[in-house]
Each structure stands twice: as structure tokens, then as C-alpha cells.
Amino acid sequence: MGPHFNQRYPGLADLRGRDLLSSADLGAEQTLALLELAADFKSGAQRLDLSGKALGLIFTKASTRTRVSFAVAMGRLGGQVLDLNPSVTQVGRGEPVADTARVLSRYVDALAIRTFEQQELVEYAHWASIPVINALTDLEHPCQALADVLTIRESFGSLKGLTLAYVGDGNNMAHSLMLCGALLGMNVRVACPEGFAPDPAVLTQAQALAGRAATVSVLHQPLAAVRGAEVLYTDVWASMGQEQEQQRRLQAFAGFCVDEALLAEADPRAIVLHCLPAHRGEEISAGVIEGSASRVFDQAENRLHVQQALLAALLADPATPCL
């Protein structure tokens, strides 16, 4: 019999039963341990059995990658997934979060929630007695950031000292990248038009996490942000719920497309990431997303592996045998 889970991955010992509401809820050691476990799941070097465990999904926003990757991840661990779609549960009819969270805590072992307001997620976590996972809110997308840094690590090995240039809206994705990058010693430059900067409180938090190990900055010139960067990252200019602003944003973000000219200013080894779905010809050119620098589909695959690692860390008994 192999080592127990807490012996094989000691950096994850403190995560069992915890919530993940923000990238800042993880320490650097925990994040790196999750990446190690995710890489082991991806390569087939690790298997864990969580049979008998159940994950509930409460998604009030549309989802492809997050929904499918969580379901497959839990299935690979031997557990089951319940899709608690608000349109077919009492959640959609106004049942209080306090009641829903307490009832579901008696049925399932964890909740992955995708919603608009971060405060709603915080409220679920307050009332639930099981782990609550942020599957995307308007403020953050920590599971995506974990997949992103796993993808970067696959290309460059160590993350320390790398520079990630995020070009686009200072949205939930920018927030989680700033926080996660700061934790891991990556420099993060966010390039956005005036009026579309990240939340100042998140910027301050990320800069405090970075300390002297890295820099986190906001610029308004894409060229300045990407020059010499090893990672170029972009996202849609209008996130879910902002569709009515599409035309205004198209004008505001003129010149912020990650295209071949912008990529040429980056480090020659640079990779390109996009959390998808992508609008080719808007925030990224077709040539770049389909080009040799793109790691977009590796990045999408890695959602599965990091979420499998996260579920294992939150739910596995410390004495669970490992390979």
C-alpha cells in the first residue's frame, strides 16, 4: 500500500473541509501542492477514490468548461454530481440562501457555485457546513486561475520571476490572475483602457501578497504591458451580464486585441492564454489563438485536472491511500 494522502501531499493537509472563495484563500505552498497533485492526475501517476462523495452544482450563469470539468473530475474520483439548476429547484423560487445551504449540507459533500455577486457566495459559505467552491462570480474565478498557472508551469517550469501580461477588461479573471500570480512570485501587468481597470481593493491586496517578490501593476498601453512578457493573456471584453455594453466596449477596447503584432513584442518564448469562450477578431486574432504560441486548449483541459486536485484536497480523508 502506498503512502496516505496527507503523507504524499503534505502541503494540502490544511485544505480538507475548507472553502475556496478567492485565489487569496490559498497560500503559495498550498497552490503549488495543488498543481503537483493536478499534474499527477493528468499524467496518470495518481488515483484516488472518493466513492460515496457527492458534489452539488448551483450555476445561475451559463457554463461549458466549468460545468463539464467539475462533473468529469468528480466522476474520475468515483463520486457523483448533482446539477442543482436554479430553474428546476427551489433556489430559483426565492428560497433563502441560509435555508438552501443548510439543507444541501445534509445531502452533498461540497458545493460549486457560479453566480453574479461574490456576497451570495460568501453567504452560502457562512451557512453551509461543507466546502463551498467559487465556480465564478463577478469578482473572481479562482479555479480558472489554477488551470492557468498549471499551464504556465508546464511551459516554463518555475513560475517565479515570469511576467504575465493580461490585456483587456479588469474583470474577475484579471482579479484572480493578479492574486494567484502575486502568491507565486509572478509579475502581473494588467493593460486596460481608462475606466476598465481592476477593482482597486483587489489590486492593493495583490500588491501586498506580492511583497518584494514580484510586481503587480495596471497600465493603459498594451505594448508596454506585453513587452518582454513570457505569458500573454486575454478574455472577452464584455463578460456575462454585460452584453448590453458590447458596442460601447468594442469602441473602448480598440487597440487591445492580442494579435500577431502585439505577440511580436513579447518574449520569443511567449505563450498565449485565453479562458474561453473567445471572440476571434475582437480580443484575440484567429492567427494567434490557432498559432504555435497558443496554449488555450491545453489550458481548457487543465480545468479538469486542477478541479480534480481541488476536490481531492477538500474531500479526501487524510488516511486515503495514494499510489
Secondary structure, 3 states (H helix, E strand, C coil): CCCEHHHHCHHHHHHCCCCECCHHHCCHHHHHHHHHHHHHHHHCCCCCCCCCCEEEEEECCCCCHHHHHHHHHHHHCCCEEEECCHHHCHHHHCCCHHHHHHHHCCCCCEEEEECCCHHHHHHHHHHCCCCEEECCCCCCCHHHHHHHHHHHHHHHCCCCCCEEEEECCCCHHHHHHHHHHHHCCCEEEEECCCCCCCCHHHHHHHHHHHCCCCCEEEECCHHHHHCCCCEEEECCCCCCCCHHHHHHHHHHCCCCCECHHHHCCCCCCCEEEECCCCCECCCECHHHHCCCCECHHHHHHHHHHHHHHHHHHHHCCCCCECC
